[in-house]
Amino acid sequence: MSYEQIVEATDAIRRHTEQRPQLAIILGSGLGELATEIQDAVAIPYAEIPHFAESTVAGHAGQMVLGTLEGVSVVVLQGRFHTYEGHSAQVAAFPVQVMRQLGAEALIVTNAAGGVNPDYRPGHFMLLRDHINFPGMAGHHPLVGPNDERLGPRFPALAKAYDAELRAIAHSVAARNSEIVLHEGIYTMVTGPSFETPAELRFLRIVGTDAVGMSTVPEVIVARHMGMRVLGISLITNQATGDENIEVNHAEVLATADMVGSLFSYLVHGIVREYAAR
């Protein structure tokens, strides 16, 4: 995706609203209900934004919402694009480049994930402390190709991809609600769309995975490439421990997201409120 395409998409969005967002939020599978809590909201279907792909997965509404949350100007993706839908990593991450061009300085990226760590249970949350990018290691990386210095450096560092201060804010918010169980761990991205085999899950645990999913990492890489602060939150929707007696399906993922929707809302509202106060 080129700088010119980013500008074209940004200009199209600005024809809908004069808002200049400070904070970007990506809502993962089943977590899109939070977008209904945005005040003074302007919703733009992805089909009306140049170079945006189509979101085809259940639990992803497929629109951008701009407005305010806790008094902070936000831009929210109600659904994302996945590489398993046939998109490149560049296409999957393109909306982040556009949100940065709109003015967002930080990104809260959320997803539904399987709990590889045996201590994780459906309904728990995990802050991303680091990630393992298996598709990227195999060449499916959002920054492959010519680098445009207007967007960021050729070799961006990812040693501190997930902002420590933002994680501290999230822990502080979670500590005030006894119903929230908030872990901190390593997220591993796989391509999908099939769920992992028991052998694959055992392998993922051996290499240090706490939660596994099929998104997020390309978005984080592009955000860091463009100098954005990043906070990652996984909702653990199922146990993915390698137990051959456990069958996972997408309906279960969405049901868990619905079950803890109010807790997710509480967590994000609190993070945004404290982010603004600092």
C-alpha positions in Angstrom: 0.0 0.0 0.0 1.4 3.4 -0.9 1.5 6.8 0.8 -0.7 8.2 -1.9 -3.4 5.5 -1.2 -3.2 6.4 2.5 -3.8 10.0 1.7 -6.7 9.2 -0.6 -8.4 7.1 2.1 -7.8 9.8 4.7 -9.2 12.5 2.5 -12.3 10.5 1.8 -12.9 10.0 5.6 -12.4 13.7 6.2 -15.2 14.5 3.8 -17.5 12.8 6.3 -16.3 14.5 9.5 -14.0 17.2 10.7 -13.0 15.2 13.8 -9.3 14.7 14.4 -8.8 11.6 16.5 -6.2 11.3 19.2 -6.7 7.6 19.8 -7.3 4.6 17.5 -9.1 1.5 18.7 -9.5 -1.8 16.8 -12.3 -4.0 18.0 -11.8 -7.8 17.5 -14.2 -10.7 17.0 -17.4 -10.2 19.0 -16.1 -6.9 20.7 -17.7 -4.5 18.2 -20.5 -3.5 20.6 -18.2 -0.9 22.2 -18.6 1.2 19.1 -22.2 1.9 20.0 -21.0 3.8 23.1 -19.1 6.4 21.0 -20.7 9.8 21.3 -21.3 12.2 18.4 -20.5 9.2 16.2 -20.0 9.2 12.5 -20.0 5.7 11.0 -18.4 5.1 7.6 -18.8 1.7 5.9 -15.5 0.3 4.7 -17.0 0.1 1.2 -17.0 4.0 1.2 -13.3 4.3 2.1 -10.9 3.9 -0.9 -8.5 0.9 -0.7 -10.2 -0.6 2.3 -11.0 -4.3 1.9 -14.3 -6.0 2.8 -14.7 -7.5 6.3 -16.4 -10.9 5.8 -16.2 -12.6 9.2 -19.1 -12.9 11.7 -18.6 -10.5 14.6 -17.0 -7.8 12.4 -19.4 -5.1 11.4 -17.2 -3.6 8.8 -17.2 0.1 9.5 -15.1 2.9 10.9 -16.6 5.0 13.7 -15.3 8.5 14.6 -16.5 10.4 17.7 -15.6 10.7 21.4 -15.2 8.2 24.2 -14.6 9.6 27.7 -14.1 13.0 26.2 -11.3 11.7 24.0 -11.6 12.0 20.2 -11.3 8.4 18.8 -11.4 6.5 15.6 -12.7 3.0 16.0 -12.5 0.0 13.6 -15.6 -2.1 14.1 -14.1 -5.2 12.6 -10.8 -5.8 10.8 -9.3 -7.6 7.8 -7.5 -11.0 8.2 -4.9 -12.6 6.1 -7.0 -15.8 6.1 -9.7 -13.9 4.2 -7.2 -13.7 1.3 -5.7 -10.3 2.1 -2.0 -9.6 2.3 -0.5 -8.4 5.6 -0.2 -4.9 4.0 -3.9 -4.8 3.3 -4.7 -6.1 6.8 -2.6 -3.3 8.3 -3.6 -0.5 6.0 -6.4 0.9 8.2 -3.8 1.6 10.9 -1.8 3.7 8.5 -4.9 5.7 7.7 -5.8 6.2 11.3 -2.3 7.5 12.0 -2.7 9.8 9.1 -6.0 11.1 10.5 -4.0 12.1 13.6 -4.2 9.2 16.1 -1.1 9.0 18.3 -1.8 5.8 20.1 -3.5 2.5 19.3 -5.6 0.1 21.5 -5.8 -3.1 19.5 -8.0 -5.9 20.7 -8.7 -9.5 19.7 -10.3 -12.8 20.6 -7.7 -15.4 21.4 -7.2 -19.0 22.5 -5.7 -19.4 25.9 -2.6 -21.6 25.4 -1.4 -20.9 29.0 -3.3 -23.5 31.1 -4.0 -20.8 33.8 -6.1 -18.8 31.3 -9.9 -19.4 31.2 -12.6 -18.2 28.9 -13.6 -14.7 29.9 -10.1 -13.7 31.2 -8.2 -10.9 29.5 -4.5 -10.7 28.6 -2.4 -7.7 28.0 0.1 -8.3 25.2 3.7 -7.8 26.6 5.3 -9.2 23.4 4.4 -11.3 20.3 5.6 -14.0 18.1 4.9 -13.4 14.4 4.9 -16.8 12.6 3.5 -15.4 9.3 6.1 -12.6 9.4 8.9 -15.1 9.9 7.7 -16.9 6.8 7.7 -13.7 4.7 4.2 -12.5 5.1 5.1 -9.2 6.7 3.3 -5.8 6.4 6.5 -3.9 5.7 7.8 -6.1 2.9 8.7 -4.1 -0.2 10.1 -0.6 -0.8 10.1 1.6 2.4 8.6 5.1 2.3 10.5 7.3 4.9 7.4 9.5 5.2 5.8 6.5 7.0 8.7 5.3 9.1 12.2 3.8 9.0 13.3 0.8 6.9 14.2 -1.3 10.0 11.8 -0.4 12.9 12.6 -1.7 16.3 10.0 -3.9 18.1 11.8 -4.5 21.4 9.3 -2.3 23.2 6.3 -2.8 20.8 3.8 -2.7 23.7 3.8 0.4 25.8 4.7 -0.2 29.4 2.9 2.9 30.7 -0.3 2.0 28.9 -0.1 -1.5 30.3 0.3 0.0 33.8 -2.9 2.1 33.2 -4.8 -1.1 32.2 -3.7 -3.0 35.3 -4.8 0.0 37.4 -8.2 0.0 35.8 -8.7 -3.8 36.1 -7.7 -3.8 39.8 -10.7 -1.7 40.6 -13.1 -4.3 39.3 -13.0 -7.7 41.1 -14.7 -9.4 38.1 -11.9 -8.7 35.7 -9.1 -11.2 35.5 -6.2 -9.5 33.6 -3.1 -11.5 32.7 0.0 -10.3 30.8 1.7 -12.5 28.3 2.9 -13.4 24.9 0.5 -13.4 21.9 1.4 -15.6 18.9 -0.1 -14.9 15.5 -0.9 -17.8 13.1 -2.6 -17.4 9.8 -5.7 -19.6 10.2 -8.5 -20.0 9.4 -8.4 -23.5 10.8 -8.0 -23.8 14.6 -4.8 -25.3 15.7 -4.2 -29.1 16.1 -3.3 -30.4 19.5 0.3 -30.9 18.4 0.5 -27.3 17.1 -0.8 -26.0 20.4 1.7 -28.0 22.4 4.4 -26.6 20.2 3.2 -23.0 20.7 3.3 -23.5 24.5 6.9 -24.8 24.2 8.0 -21.7 22.4 6.5 -19.4 25.0 3.0 -18.6 23.8 0.3 -17.6 26.3 -2.5 -16.8 23.8 -2.9 -17.5 20.1 -4.9 -15.7 17.4 -5.1 -14.9 13.8 -4.7 -11.1 13.7 -3.3 -8.0 15.4 0.5 -8.4 14.8 0.5 -6.7 11.3 -1.4 -3.8 12.8 1.0 -3.5 15.7 4.0 -3.6 13.4 2.7 -0.8 11.2 1.6 1.3 14.2 5.1 1.1 15.7 6.6 1.8 12.2 4.7 5.1 12.2 5.6 6.0 15.8 2.3 5.1 17.5 2.1 3.9 21.1 0.4 0.5 21.3 -1.7 -1.3 23.9 -2.8 -4.8 23.0 -5.7 -6.6 24.8 -6.7 -10.2 24.1 -10.0 -11.6 25.3 -9.5 -15.3 26.1 -12.5 -17.0 24.5 -11.5 -20.6 24.7 -8.9 -22.9 26.2 -6.3 -23.9 23.6 -4.1 -26.2 25.6 -3.7 -29.1 23.2 -6.4 -31.3 24.9 -7.6 -33.5 22.1 -11.1 -33.8 23.6 -11.7 -30.0 23.2 -13.3 -28.8 19.9 -13.3 -25.1 19.3 -15.6 -23.1 17.0 -16.2 -19.5 16.1 -19.7 -19.5 17.7 -18.0 -20.2 21.1 -15.7 -17.3 20.5 -18.6 -14.9 19.9 -20.6 -16.2 22.8 -17.7 -15.6 25.3 -17.2 -12.1 23.9 -20.9 -11.4 24.5 -20.7 -12.8 28.0 -18.0 -10.4 29.1 -19.0 -7.4 27.0 -19.7 -5.2 30.0 -16.3 -6.0 31.5 -14.6 -5.2 28.3 -16.4 -1.9 28.1 -15.5 -1.1 31.7 -11.8 -1.8 30.9 -11.6 0.2 27.7 -13.5 3.2 29.1 -11.2 3.3 32.1 -8.1 3.0 30.0 -9.2 5.8 27.7 -10.2 8.0 30.7 -6.8 7.6 32.4 -4.9 7.9 29.1 -6.5 11.3 28.7 -5.8 12.4 32.2 -2.0 11.8 31.7 
